[in-house]
């Protein structure tokens, strides 16, 4: 009994350690399945156009950020003397009138003075920043205006944590972004270190310099760090843009089933088209007695096969098979053609080939254009009705 109790206790202990935790059991393995599983086909033009209409385009935020930093910083370097002069004049005016104006009664005057100086300080850099943002986006995606990204979407409000972690931590995109961030931090750190070291003697003498000299030196160092960092960020934006284009096309890849569904949407379901074509053939076969008299020529084999051809250049691009038959049906077609004066031409190879490759209602195959053109030219010489039809179009 004690041995059984011991085995029972060891079994319970084994089950306790072997059983997976509840939190781990709740993690579905589908979370780690690749999103593009089965997506092996390149995106179609329609898929790309639809994604663009929805605002989903290949775009590098690094390029937007680099130009958004480089151009305003350059504008700041260019307009800095003029901006400092405006700032000095505005500060001097406010200090001169600070003891003369009463804020309770002269507030409109102070406001007008402020609004006359403040835009001159802000607008140059602000306008360049707006132009930089527009230019960087137009450079990548062209002109695109859509409101679909602004449409409320519950999926965007409720985060999908498995997909988020998989994309940011367990994917090529996540590794690329991590490496990119590390490189950016390292480059900015190196640029800052080199600029500070290069100006270290001047920085050491700042305790004896005036406020204006100190401000000028620190501003020049900061502006140099910003400009050099922006140029390097612009260089990093090129591979980032190429990577984003690659990821964008990869995310838009389609499965073979999606390609078929899209083809059906534009071209129609092949099964439906096949049924329609079969129905047309049945109707044309039943109306053989009416189609043969309208034909321009009846090609025979001479008794086994008969194919009625009609060509009206005013409504047809190429000749069409309007009726065909074999054995008894072919003999009946010959009789109808003879009764209505339709030319009957014996051409065994052409009759066999047309009977095997063309159905009623189909245009004649391209490989037989030359033979049929010679046939119709011969018929036009002996049948005035066919000659008039062809000459009316050529005239």
C-alpha positions in Angstrom: 0.0 0.0 0.0 2.8 2.4 0.8 4.5 1.5 -2.5 1.3 2.3 -4.4 1.0 5.6 -2.5 4.6 6.5 -3.3 4.0 5.8 -7.0 0.8 7.9 -6.9 2.7 10.8 -5.2 5.5 10.6 -7.8 3.0 10.6 -10.6 1.2 13.6 -9.3 4.6 15.5 -8.9 5.6 14.5 -12.5 2.2 15.7 -13.8 2.6 19.0 -11.9 6.0 19.8 -13.5 5.3 18.3 -16.9 2.0 20.2 -17.4 2.4 23.5 -19.2 1.5 26.6 -17.4 -2.0 28.0 -18.1 -0.6 31.2 -19.6 1.7 29.2 -22.0 -1.1 26.9 -23.0 -3.3 29.9 -23.9 -0.7 31.0 -26.5 -1.9 29.8 -29.8 0.8 28.5 -32.1 -0.9 30.3 -35.0 0.5 33.6 -33.6 3.9 32.6 -34.8 2.8 31.4 -38.2 4.1 33.5 -41.1 1.6 36.0 -42.4 2.6 35.5 -46.0 2.2 31.8 -46.0 1.1 30.7 -49.5 1.5 34.2 -50.9 3.9 33.4 -53.7 2.5 35.5 -56.6 3.6 39.1 -57.4 0.9 41.7 -56.8 -1.2 42.6 -59.8 -1.7 46.2 -61.1 -5.2 46.2 -59.6 -3.8 45.2 -56.2 -1.2 47.9 -56.3 -3.7 50.5 -57.5 -6.2 49.6 -54.8 -3.5 49.8 -52.1 -2.5 53.2 -53.3 -6.1 54.4 -53.2 -6.3 53.3 -49.6 -3.1 55.2 -48.8 -0.9 52.2 -48.5 2.3 53.1 -50.3 6.0 52.3 -50.0 7.5 55.2 -48.0 10.5 55.7 -45.9 10.0 57.8 -42.8 13.7 58.2 -42.6 13.8 60.2 -45.8 10.9 62.4 -44.5 12.7 62.9 -41.2 16.1 63.6 -42.8 14.8 66.2 -45.2 12.6 67.6 -42.5 15.8 68.2 -40.4 18.2 69.1 -43.1 16.3 71.8 -44.9 14.9 73.7 -41.9 18.4 73.6 -40.3 19.9 75.0 -43.5 17.3 77.7 -43.5 18.1 78.5 -39.9 21.8 78.8 -40.8 21.0 81.1 -43.7 18.5 83.3 -42.0 20.1 83.3 -38.5 21.8 86.7 -38.8 18.5 88.3 -39.9 16.5 86.5 -37.3 18.9 87.5 -34.5 18.6 91.1 -35.7 14.8 90.9 -35.5 15.0 89.2 -32.1 17.4 91.9 -30.8 15.1 94.7 -32.1 12.0 93.1 -30.6 13.8 92.6 -27.2 15.1 96.1 -27.2 11.7 97.6 -27.9 10.0 95.6 -25.2 12.6 96.6 -22.7 12.3 100.3 -23.6 8.6 100.4 -23.3 8.3 98.1 -20.4 8.3 101.0 -17.9 6.0 103.2 -20.1 3.2 100.9 -21.1 0.5 99.6 -18.9 -0.5 96.0 -19.7 -4.0 96.6 -18.5 -4.6 99.4 -21.0 -1.9 99.1 -23.7 -2.4 95.4 -24.3 -3.5 95.8 -28.0 -0.3 97.9 -28.7 1.9 95.2 -27.1 0.0 92.5 -29.1 0.4 94.3 -32.4 4.1 94.8 -31.8 4.5 91.1 -30.9 2.6 89.9 -34.0 4.8 92.2 -36.2 8.0 90.6 -35.0 7.1 87.0 -34.2 6.1 85.9 -37.7 9.4 87.2 -39.1 11.2 84.9 -36.6 9.1 81.8 -37.2 7.8 81.9 -40.8 11.1 81.4 -42.7 11.9 78.1 -40.9 8.3 77.0 -40.7 7.7 77.5 -44.4 10.9 75.6 -45.3 9.8 72.7 -42.9 6.4 72.5 -44.6 8.0 72.5 -48.1 10.5 69.8 -46.9 7.6 67.6 -45.6 5.7 67.9 -48.8 8.7 67.4 -51.1 9.9 64.3 -49.3 6.4 62.7 -49.6 6.0 63.8 -53.3 9.5 62.4 -54.0 8.5 59.0 -52.8 4.8 58.5 -53.7 3.9 61.4 -56.0 0.7 63.3 -55.6 -1.7 61.3 -53.6 -4.8 62.5 -51.7 -7.1 60.0 -50.0 -9.2 60.1 -46.8 -9.4 56.4 -46.4 -6.6 56.2 -43.7 -8.7 58.6 -41.6 -11.7 56.3 -41.7 -12.4 54.9 -38.2 -11.3 51.3 -37.8 -11.8 49.2 -34.7 -8.7 47.1 -35.6 -6.6 50.2 -35.3 -8.0 51.1 -31.8 -7.8 47.6 -30.4 -4.2 46.5 -30.6 -3.3 43.0 -31.9 -0.4 42.2 -29.5 0.7 38.9 -31.1 0.9 40.5 -34.5 2.6 43.6 -33.0 5.3 41.6 -31.2 5.8 39.3 -34.2 6.3 42.3 -36.5 8.5 44.4 -34.2 10.6 41.6 -32.6 10.4 38.4 -34.6 10.6 39.6 -38.2 13.1 40.9 -40.7 11.5 44.3 -40.5 12.0 44.4 -36.8 15.6 43.4 -37.0 16.2 46.0 -39.8 14.6 48.7 -37.7 16.6 47.7 -34.6 19.9 47.8 -36.6 18.9 51.1 -38.2 18.2 52.7 -34.8 21.5 51.5 -33.3 23.4 52.9 -36.4 21.7 56.2 -36.1 22.4 56.6 -32.4 26.1 55.6 -33.0 26.5 58.0 -35.8 24.9 61.0 -34.0 27.1 60.2 -31.0 30.3 60.1 -33.1 29.4 63.3 -34.8 28.7 65.0 -31.5 31.9 63.7 -30.0 34.0 64.8 -33.0 32.5 68.3 -33.0 33.0 68.8 -29.3 36.6 67.5 -29.4 37.4 69.8 -32.4 36.1 72.9 -30.5 37.3 71.8 -27.0 40.0 74.6 -26.7 37.4 77.2 -27.5 34.9 75.7 -25.1 37.5 75.8 -22.3 37.9 79.5 -22.7 34.2 80.3 -22.5 34.5 81.3 -18.8 36.3 84.4 -19.9 34.1 85.1 -22.9 31.1 87.3 -23.2 27.5 86.0 -23.3 27.3 86.8 -27.0 30.6 85.0 -27.8 29.5 81.9 -25.8 26.1 81.8 -27.4 27.6 82.1 -30.9 30.1 79.3 -30.3 27.6 76.9 -28.8 25.1 77.7 -31.6 27.7 77.0 -34.3 28.6 73.6 -32.7 25.0 72.6 -32.3 24.1 73.7 -35.9 27.1 71.7 -37.3 26.0 68.6 -35.4 22.4 69.0 -36.7 23.5 69.5 -40.3 26.1 66.7 -40.4 23.6 64.3 -38.7 20.9 65.2 -41.2 23.2 64.5 -44.1 24.1 61.1 -42.7 20.4 60.4 -42.0 19.7 61.3 -45.7 22.3 58.7 -46.8 20.7 56.1 -44.5 17.3 56.9 -45.9 18.3 55.4 -49.4 18.7 51.8 -48.2 15.7 52.2 -45.9 13.5 53.3 -48.9 14.7 50.3 -50.9 13.9 48.0 -48.0 10.5 49.6 -47.5 9.7 49.1 -51.2 10.7 45.4 -50.9 8.6 44.9 -47.7 5.7 46.7 -49.3 5.6 44.4 -52.3 6.2 41.4 -50.1 3.2 42.3 -48.0 1.0 42.7 -51.1 1.9 39.4 -52.5 -1.1 37.2 -53.4 -2.0 33.6 -53.3 -2.9 31.7 -56.4 -6.5 31.6 -55.3 -6.5 35.4 -54.9 -5.1 35.7 -58.5 -7.9 33.5 -59.7 -10.6 35.4 -57.9 -9.3 38.7 -59.3 -9.2 37.2 -62.8 -12.8 36.1 -62.3 -13.8 39.6 -61.2 -12.5 41.2 -64.4 -12.8 38.4 -67.0 -15.8 36.6 -65.6 -16.0 33.1 -64.2 -14.6 30.7 -66.8 -17.4 28.2 -66.0 -20.1 30.8 -66.6 -18.4 31.9 -69.8 -18.1 28.3 -70.9 -21.8 27.7 -70.3 -22.7 30.8 -72.2 -20.5 29.8 -75.1 -22.1 26.3 -75.1 -25.6 27.8 -75.0 -24.7 30.0 -78.0 -23.5 27.0 -79.9 -26.7 25.1 -79.2 -28.7 28.1 -80.4 -26.6 28.4 -83.6 -26.8 24.7 -84.2 -30.6 24.8 -83.9 -30.7 27.8 -86.2 -28.5 26.0 -88.8 -31.2 26.3 -91.4 -31.2 30.1 -91.0 -27.4 30.4 -90.7 -26.3 28.5 -93.7 -28.2 30.7 -96.2 -26.5 33.8 -94.7 -23.0 32.2 -95.0 -20.6 33.4 -97.7 -19.1 30.0 -98.4 -19.5 26.4 -97.3 -16.2 24.4 -97.0 -16.7 20.7 -97.4 -14.6 17.5 -97.1 -16.6 16.7 -99.5 -19.3 14.7 -97.7 -18.1 14.0 -94.2 -17.7 17.6 -92.9 -19.2 20.9 -93.8 -18.3 24.3 -92.3 -20.3 27.5 -93.0 -18.2 30.7 -92.9 -19.5 34.3 -92.8 -17.5 37.4 -93.1 -19.0 40.9 -92.9 -16.2 43.4 -92.5 -18.6 46.0 -91.2 -19.3 44.1 -88.0 -16.6 41.4 -87.9 -12.9 41.7 -87.4 -12.3 38.2 -88.9 -14.5 35.5 -90.5 -16.7 33.5 -88.2 -17.9 29.9 -88.2 -21.8 30.1 -88.2 -22.6 26.4 -88.7 -20.8 23.1 -88.9 -21.8 19.4 -89.2 -20.6 16.0 -90.0 -22.0 13.1 -92.1 -25.8 13.5 -92.4 -25.8 17.0 -90.9 -23.1 17.9 -93.5 -25.2 16.6 -96.3 -28.2 18.6 -95.1 -26.0 21.7 -94.9 -24.9 21.1 -98.5 -28.5 20.8 -99.7 -29.5 24.1 -97.9 -26.4 25.9 -99.4 -27.3 24.7 -102.9 -30.9 25.7 -102.4 -30.0 29.3 -101.4 -27.1 29.7 -103.8 -24.3 29.7 -101.3 -20.9 28.8 -102.8 -19.7 25.3 -101.8 -15.9 24.8 -102.0 -14.2 21.5 -101.5 -11.1 21.7 -99.4 -10.4 18.6 -97.4 -7.5 19.8 -95.2 -9.1 23.1 -94.3 -12.5 21.5 -93.7 -11.0 18.9 -91.3 -8.9 21.6 -89.5 -11.8 24.0 -89.0 -14.1 21.3 -87.8 -11.5 20.1 -85.2 -10.4 23.6 -84.0 -13.3 26.0 -84.3 -16.8 25.8 -82.7 -20.0 27.4 -83.9 -19.9 31.1 -83.1 -16.0 31.2 -82.9 -13.8 33.3 -85.1 -11.6 31.2 -87.4 -8.2 30.4 -85.9 -5.4 32.8 -86.9 -3.3 30.1 -88.6 -6.0 29.7 -91.3 -6.3 33.4 -92.2 -4.3 33.2 -95.4 -6.1 30.1 -96.6 -9.6 31.6 -95.9 -8.6 35.0 -97.4 -7.7 33.2 -100.7 -11.0 31.2 -100.4 -13.1 34.3 -100.0 -11.3 36.1 -102.8 -12.1 33.1 -105.1 -15.8 33.2 -103.9 -16.0 36.9 -104.5 -15.1 36.3 -108.2 -18.0 33.9 -108.6 -20.6 35.3 -106.1 -21.7 38.8 -106.7 -23.3 39.0 -103.2 -19.9 38.4 -101.5 -18.1 40.7 -103.9 -20.5 43.5 -103.1 -20.1 43.0 -99.4 -16.3 43.2 -99.5 -16.2 46.0 -102.1 -18.6 48.2 -100.1 -16.2 48.2 -97.1 -13.1 48.8 -99.1 -14.8 51.7 -100.9 
